[in-house]
Structure formats: C-alpha cells, structure tokens
Amino acid sequence: MRTAVHTGALVLTGVLLAAGCGSGDGDGDWLRDLQSSATADEQEPPPSPSTTPPMSDTAYDALLAEAVEPLNTALAGIGKAKSDKAADEAFTAAVTAAGEADTLLREVDTPDRADLAHQDLLTALAGLSGQLESAQQGRTDGTLCTGRAAVARFGSDKALGTLDDAAEAVSALGYTLDIAAPKLPKETNKRLPNGRMVKDGSRGGRGVLKIDGGSQDAVVTFARGGKAAFSVYVRKNAKAQVQRISDGTYTIYFTSGEDWNGSARGFNRGCAHEKFEKKAPFRTTSTSTRITYTIFTIGLKTTIGGNSPVSPVSPGAIPK
C-alpha cells in the first residue's frame, strides 16, 4: 500500500508531463506558456531607467534670461513709481514676476558646475519674493501708509542685494545673469518741530488751543465748514499751543504715525486717522471791564473715562 501511494505520485507527474506533449485538450499549451514565461523572467534583466543629461550651458543661459528679464522690468517699475497707485501696481507686477522666475528655475537639471550657484540663486529669489510680498501686505493692512513707504521698506531690506550677489556668482561661472537693481530710498523717520503749523489759515481771534501729545507724533486739524482752518504738528508726549483762534465751532481731526511725508501731508508708517465726536466751540465776549475768550484743551492719549470719544475716519475725510 505504501509503495502504491509513492508510485501514484510518480505516475501523476508523468501524466502531467505527458499532457505537456499535447493531448488535444489545451492543457499542454497552458503548461508550455507557463514554462516559457518563467524562463523569460529568469533570462531577461529588467530595463535600465533612462537618464536625461544635464542642460547645456547654452540652454541654461537662455533659461536665465527668460526668467530674469520680466523681473528686471518689474523692479524698474518700483524704482520709477511716483504715486501710491503706481507703487501698488509695480509691487503686484514684481511679486508675479518673481514667482514665475522661481517656478521656471526650480525644476531644471542645471549643468553640473552650476549646481551650487543655482541653489544659492533660488534661495535669494525666494527671499526677494518674501520681501516683495511683505511690502505689498504692509500696504494692504495699513502699516505702510504710502506707496513711498512700501518702496522704502523694500529698499531698506537686504533681499535685493542678496539676489544681486547670487547673480554675480552665477555670472562668474561664465553665464550671463544681470539683476537690474534700481536705486531705492531707505526708510527714514522725518519729524517736524513741535508746534509747527502744517497749514495756517486766517487766525485773527483771541481763542487758545492747548494740546497734550500722545504716544506718536500727530497733526491736529481744526476744520470749519468742511475746510481746514489750521493744522499743527505735535510731537509725541509733548505739549503744543495755538493762539489767535477765531470764533466759531470746529470739528477736530488728527492723524498720527511715523515718518512725516510733507508732499502727502501725512505719515508714511503706522498711521491712524481719527476725529473727536464732540465739536470745539470758541466764543469771545466783551464787557466794559473785561474780555472773555475760549481756552480749549485736548489730549491725544487714550484714557478711560475721557469726556470726548474719538472715531476712526478715512484719510480722505480729513480736510486739507
């Protein structure tokens, strides 16, 4: 019995082999295909991955020009901007150009000798993009109150110089890469003398205005009939006084911030524009023995329980 079992196994194997020779029922073809496939897998090595050679020097030169020319044009626009609108448009164009240059240069197989300089170029380009976006965001959130302030903030940063240095390193390898960095103003902190009249209208009365300065420099404007009667500059934490104020009822506005911009008649950075809710009446009365006139005092510091609340206004709402 045990011998029969072993013999049966050998016979079964023989049957399978015999079937491989073909019995007309298709089993032989199935076995042959299976054996052929196994043999092919053992004999044929997997195909080796194809490799792309690095970019040629000529092609890399052309790519650098394609990436940088629009950026140079946009940077020149920032340098030429003379108005808030022109500066805002120039920053938008520069942010776009810097982003497109980064995209164009990031996914390339550079010539081997340019690898390190190229990576430094990408890092510098990313820094430039970040600084452009920061200046643009400052205009959006109001921390940079004028286009000139945005240009000066960008000009005071080192990102443009870093990009220029990276471009010089690439050029030193024999490639053509010039960053046309415009001359830009730097941030300043200009201030007028305390008590200087920014606008001096017709003052011919006896009234007196006393002002206690706040935590920032400010310009206080007294307006009547929708027009500014006068404006006075008050330095932070200082006291100022205006005399000979004519009789009338005035609306009091003030703008505060840093870095006075005379041409814009406002501050370049950190500006706020507000007005007092209560008006300021000035009256002069005379008798045979005395003359009575108004002495009016305002404080620009925020205090709890102040007797005249203030409310924000748009810059254009303050009479000039």
HELIX and SHEET records of a PDB file:
HELIX    1   1 ARG A    2  GLY A   20  1                                  19    
HELIX    2   2 ASP A   27  GLN A   43  1                                  17    
HELIX    3   3 ASP A   57  LYS A   80  1                                  24    
HELIX    4   4 ASP A   84  ARG A  106  1                                  23    
HELIX    5   5 ASP A  112  ALA A  114  5                                   3    
HELIX    6   6 ASP A  115  ASP A  141  1                                  27    
HELIX    7   7 GLY A  147  SER A  156  1                                  10    
HELIX    8   8 ALA A  159  SER A  171  1                                  13    
HELIX    9   9 PRO A  315  ALA A  317  5                                   3    
SHEET    1   A 6 MET A 197  ASP A 200  0                                        
SHEET    2   A 6 LYS A 227  VAL A 234 -1                                        
SHEET    3   A 6 ASP A 217  ARG A 224 -1                                        
SHEET    4   A 6 GLY A 248  ASN A 261 -1                                        
SHEET    5   A 6 GLY A 266  PHE A 276 -1                                        
SHEET    6   A 6 VAL A 310  PRO A 312 -1                                        
SHEET    1   B 5 MET A 197  ASP A 200  0                                        
SHEET    2   B 5 LYS A 227  VAL A 234 -1                                        
SHEET    3   B 5 ASP A 217  ARG A 224 -1                                        
SHEET    4   B 5 GLY A 248  ASN A 261 -1                                        
SHEET    5   B 5 ALA A 280  PHE A 282 -1                                        
SHEET    1   C 3 LYS A 239  ILE A 245  0                                        
SHEET    2   C 3 GLY A 207  ASP A 212 -1                                        
SHEET    3   C 3 ILE A 295  GLY A 299  1                                        
SHEET    1   D 2 THR A 284  SER A 286  0                                        
SHEET    2   D 2 ILE A 291  TYR A 293 -1                                        
END                                                                             
